[in-house]
Amino acid sequence: MKLIGVIEMFNRGIGIIISRIVPVALVRLIHIFIAMAVGAWGSRGLMEALRAASPEGMPVGPHNIQEVLASLPQEQVFDAVLSPALWIAVVVNIIVFLWAQAALYLALYPNAKNPA
């Protein structure tokens, strides 16, 4: 049995780290891109629902959402908050997050039958 040298041990360690970090980084970048795009789409859907329900002439933007919601009757608040685009974005983000977590787990803790 031969002892491995420091340089060989370092090279093996770096190889293992790179083989596991690169897939994780790619999955995280995909996850972040999808989450940002879908989140922006859902926020835009919420803003459009608030603009449609708000009184005429009232400006609607991220800076005054609380004022807009306070000025609406309760039924219209529920209609605005339950906008389909917002909740589709929430569901898609949850699914993409779970996919990214599963990919992270599989990359960091490989199967014992396939220890690559």
N, C-alpha and C positions, 0 to 999 in steps of 0.2 A: 504494500500500500504506500502510495507516494503522497507526501504533503504538497498542497498547492501553495504557490507563492502569493505574496501580497498583490502583485500586479494582476495575476490571473483571477484572484478573488475579487479585486476591484472591478475588473472587466466583466465578470459574471454578474456582479451586483448591479452595475450600470445597465447591462443588457436586460436584466429582469425588470428594473425600474422603467426603462424606456418601453419595453414591451407591454407594460401595464398602464403607464401614464398616458401614452399617446392615444389609445382608444378611449380612455376616460376623458381626456381633454376634448377629443372630437365630439363625443356624446354630449358633454357639457355645453360646448359651443352651439351644437344643434338645438339643444334644449333651450338655451338662452335666446337664440334667434326666434324660435317658434313661440316661446312665452311672450317675448316682446311684441311680436307681430300680432298674435292673437289677442293679447291684452290691449293693444292700441285699437284693434278692431272692436273689441267689446266696450271699451271706454267711449269710442265714437258712437256706438249704438245707444249707450246710455245717454250721451249728450243730445243725440237726435230725439230720443224719447222725451227728454226734459224740455227741449225746445218746442216740441209739438204740444206738450201739455201746459207750458208756462203761459201766463197772461201776455197778451199782445204788447210788444214794446219792451218787455223785460229782458235785459241781456242775460244770456245763459252761458256760463263758462265754468271752468274748474275752480275759479276764485270765489264764486258765489252760489255753489250748489246748495248750501244750507239755507240761504235766503229763498231760493227758488222752491225748494221742498217745503219750506215753512209757509209759502204763499199758496200752495196747492191744497185742494181738498184731499181728504185721506184716500178716496178711491183713485184719484189721479196719481197720487204718490205711489200706490201699489202698482198701477199700470206702468209708471216710469221705471220703478226699481225692478220690476219683473220683465224688463225688455228682453226679448229672446236673444239678441246679440250678446248681451252681457252674460247671460247664463250659459250660452253655448261656449263662450270664451272661457268661463270658469271650468266647465266640464272638460274641454280640450286641454286646458292647462293642467288639470289634475291627471289626466291620462298621460300626457307627455312627461310630467314629473315622475309618475310611477314607472314609465318606461326608462327614463334616465336613471332612476335609482336602481332598477333591476340591472341595467347595463353596467352601472358602477359596481354593483355587488359582484356580478359575474366576472368583471375584469380584475377586480382586486382579490377575489377569492375563487380561483378557478376550480373546476371539478377535479376531484382526486384521480379520476380515470384519465383526464387530459390536463396534466399539470403545467401546460405551456403558459 
